[in-house]
Amino acid sequence: MTKYEYGVRRAIVIEQVPGKVDMDKLVSLCKRRGFIFPSSDIYGGMGACYDYGPLGVELKNNVKKAWWKAVIQERDDMVGLDASILMHPQTWVASGHVEGFADPLVECKQCHQRWRADHIKDGKCPACGGDLTESRMFNLMFKTFVGPVEDEASVAYLRPETAQGIFVNFQNVLNSTRKKLPFGIAQMGKSFRNEITTGNFIFRMREFEQMEIEYFVRPGTDEDWFKHWVEQRFNWYTNLGIKKDNLRLRQHAKDELAHYARDCYDIEYLFPIGWSEIEGIANRTDFDLKQHSKYSGKDLSYFDEETKEHIIPYVIEPSAGVDRSVLAFLADSYDEEKDKEGLRVILRLHYALAPIKVAVLPLSRNEKLLPLSREVYNSLRNCWMVQYDDAQSIGRRYRRQDEIGTPFCVTIDFQSLEDEQVTVRERDNMRQIRVPIETLASTLDAKLNYEPLEVLPPGGKKWLGFD
Ligand code: GAP
């Protein structure tokens, strides 16, 4: 019988990287401003599960939208899929997960806490220093039962990766789309892993989201396509603002490779806890299609019109974590600046990712400003996520928007009532321009697409902060 090995899952070094934002600071900002909350908070939390709050869900959706745009919308050779989380249990036998998707587990003989053996540094329990048991393999899949009877015949698993939903639909997609090699199928969605040691906020969760691509190619062309995807996926992060210095590629050593992989590169990000994986790109060869063909008895070959042969395509798999990407985007964009009012905290998120694109801020709550302010707000909110805020001083409101990464604030003042112009302030260097209300939406649209602030609409002027 084949022995499936998921390779050595590298332990992460858990220590604060100098110069990087403190993880606690990020966790606290996320909770205070409604990005991310511990799951079931009022009951004390649920280990390694998190809830995305009002701003977090916007950020996360924007990350997913940016991925979908890059890998499907902008390519001719890709299609999307949304497979179910519960799949036929044979899927996981064929994929090797039932036999081999496991981590080494040790238990403390004194306090009975359980740990991942490869996370232990000195052979002692990290909690109490007690002796540990011999390690045994612990399967990470969550088991459940389908239907009203809880017996072995009704066992099902919550999917530990979205990938298998793609492989089992290979023929369905091929038949319905008439795609020719090379082509790929992408999907994103929830995956579940009963991780032994967790922590580090949303870095390692038990319920998380993946964005995965299975790209099918002719055998022999796989190495070139592998390089293509490594490059594409690396550039996706930098195009969305991640600093190049905080990103690196790491090739898997032979003993790290999963049983299905011929080659694998991790895209690693310099998290506050050290260099760790956000995405893996693997050459999975023809392993999965062959396995599913064998276990299902269905022909999963591709008829090559050029050579008139049936072939089993090779697969290149770029597999990214949504939550780890969110964490990387948050950590990379976090910035602090000292100024005369204290500390300005800024999330310098790429505009495409910012949860709120524009804030509309009347200078004060004076009722004369109200009708025009509401009118401006209503005219913008069908274009983007826009916030209206009239509480406290204008300075504090700017700070509040900076802290959640809002690229532009629009201020309506008394002069606006006379000249029908408003102030647009940009987040990153606080420069301001004065813009006629009638061109406000088109101006903001251009600025949100990174047109320089100094490019002005007819009648617009430079205002504050320009040299
Ligand atoms: N189909 C291949 C696969 O699932 P993986 O390296 O196990 O490969 C891919 O997972 C990505 O999913 C990782 O790079 C990571 O971003 C994310 N991921 C995996 N386990 C995770 C967890 N417990 N919590 C958060 N994200 C996780």
Boltz pocket constraint, residues with backbone or C-beta under 6 A from the ligand:
constraints:
  - pocket:
      binder: B
      contacts: [[A, 160], [A, 161], [A, 162], [A, 163], [A, 193], [A, 195], [A, 202], [A, 203], [A, 204], [A, 205], [A, 206], [A, 208], [A, 209], [A, 210], [A, 212], [A, 277], [A, 278], [A, 279], [A, 280], [A, 317], [A, 319], [A, 320], [A, 321], [A, 322], [A, 323], [A, 324], [A, 325]]
      max_distance: 6.0
